[in-house]
């Protein structure tokens, strides 16, 4: 039986923000305020292999926004299956980025802190699959 507290989390609002918000920093704050510190959410998270769509969605963002960084290959992602949400980190050359991913929407956010500049840079991850058949 699902944890009622887990089902009480505002997952629809988080997914709406992931897909539409212009303020990606606010999306991450919403996630940390409502999910990351929720014990039921933490307990329901189980480690997974990084989804290929997420891996491929991040690759061009790194090249565009952080051209001096490459993915070092160290991923630590977990999924809350009931909520349809993947969250975790990816290690770049010199920094660790935080990722949120909603597989059902093929959309997410990556946040990369620049500790030297004292800022966090955000980018939306969005995968649009081309239709393989033409009519």
C-alpha positions in Angstrom: 0.0 0.0 0.0 1.4 3.4 -1.0 2.6 5.8 1.8 -0.2 8.4 2.2 2.4 11.0 3.1 4.2 10.3 -0.2 1.0 10.7 -2.1 0.4 14.0 -0.4 3.5 15.5 -2.0 2.7 18.2 -4.6 4.1 16.1 -7.5 1.7 17.6 -10.1 2.8 21.1 -9.2 6.5 20.1 -9.4 6.0 18.5 -12.9 4.1 21.6 -14.1 7.0 23.8 -12.9 9.6 21.4 -14.5 7.8 21.8 -17.9 6.7 25.4 -17.9 8.5 27.6 -15.3 10.8 30.3 -16.5 12.6 30.4 -13.1 14.4 27.1 -12.9 16.0 28.2 -9.6 12.5 28.4 -8.1 11.8 24.9 -9.4 14.8 23.5 -7.6 13.8 25.4 -4.4 10.3 23.9 -4.7 11.8 20.5 -5.0 14.1 20.9 -2.0 11.4 22.5 0.1 8.7 19.9 -0.6 10.5 16.7 -1.5 14.2 16.4 -0.6 13.6 16.9 3.1 10.5 14.6 3.2 11.3 11.3 5.0 8.7 9.4 2.9 10.2 10.7 -0.3 13.7 9.7 0.8 12.6 6.2 1.9 10.8 5.7 -1.4 13.8 6.7 -3.5 15.7 3.7 -4.9 19.0 3.9 -6.8 18.8 3.2 -10.5 21.0 3.3 -13.6 20.8 6.7 -15.2 18.0 6.6 -17.9 19.5 6.9 -21.4 17.1 9.8 -22.2 18.5 11.8 -19.3 22.1 11.0 -20.1 21.5 12.1 -23.7 19.5 15.1 -22.8 22.3 16.5 -20.5 25.1 15.9 -23.0 24.3 18.9 -25.3 23.5 21.2 -22.4 26.9 20.6 -20.9 28.5 21.3 -24.3 26.5 24.5 -24.7 26.4 26.1 -21.2 29.5 24.6 -19.7 31.9 24.1 -22.6 34.9 23.6 -20.4 33.3 20.7 -18.5 32.7 17.1 -19.6 30.7 14.4 -17.8 33.1 12.4 -15.8 30.7 9.5 -15.8 29.8 9.5 -12.1 26.1 9.4 -11.8 24.1 8.9 -8.6 20.4 8.9 -9.4 17.4 7.5 -7.7 13.8 7.1 -8.7 10.5 7.4 -6.8 8.5 5.1 -9.0 5.1 6.0 -7.5 5.7 9.7 -8.3 7.5 9.2 -11.6 10.5 11.3 -10.6 14.2 10.8 -11.0 16.6 12.9 -8.9 20.3 12.9 -8.2 23.7 14.1 -9.2 26.2 13.9 -12.1 29.9 14.6 -11.6 31.5 16.8 -14.2 35.2 17.6 -14.5 35.4 19.8 -11.5 31.8 20.2 -10.2 28.8 18.2 -9.3 25.4 19.1 -10.9 22.0 18.3 -9.4 19.4 16.8 -11.8 15.6 16.4 -11.6 13.9 14.4 -14.4 10.3 13.5 -15.0 10.5 10.6 -17.5 6.8 10.7 -18.4 7.2 14.3 -19.6 10.8 13.9 -20.9 11.6 17.1 -19.1 13.9 18.1 -16.2 16.3 20.6 -14.8 20.1 20.5 -14.2 21.7 22.9 -11.7 25.4 23.4 -11.7 26.9 25.5 -8.9 29.8 27.7 -9.7 31.5 28.0 -6.3 34.1 30.5 -7.5 31.5 32.9 -8.8 29.0 32.2 -6.0 26.2 31.3 -8.4 24.2 28.4 -9.7 23.5 28.0 -13.4 20.3 26.2 -14.4 19.2 24.7 -17.7 16.0 22.8 -18.7 16.5 19.3 -20.0 13.9 18.5 -22.7 13.8 15.5 -25.0 11.6 15.6 -28.1 11.8 12.3 -30.0 11.5 12.6 -33.7 8.7 10.7 -35.3 10.4 7.8 -37.2 7.6 7.3 -39.6 6.2 9.9 -42.0 2.8 9.7 -43.5 
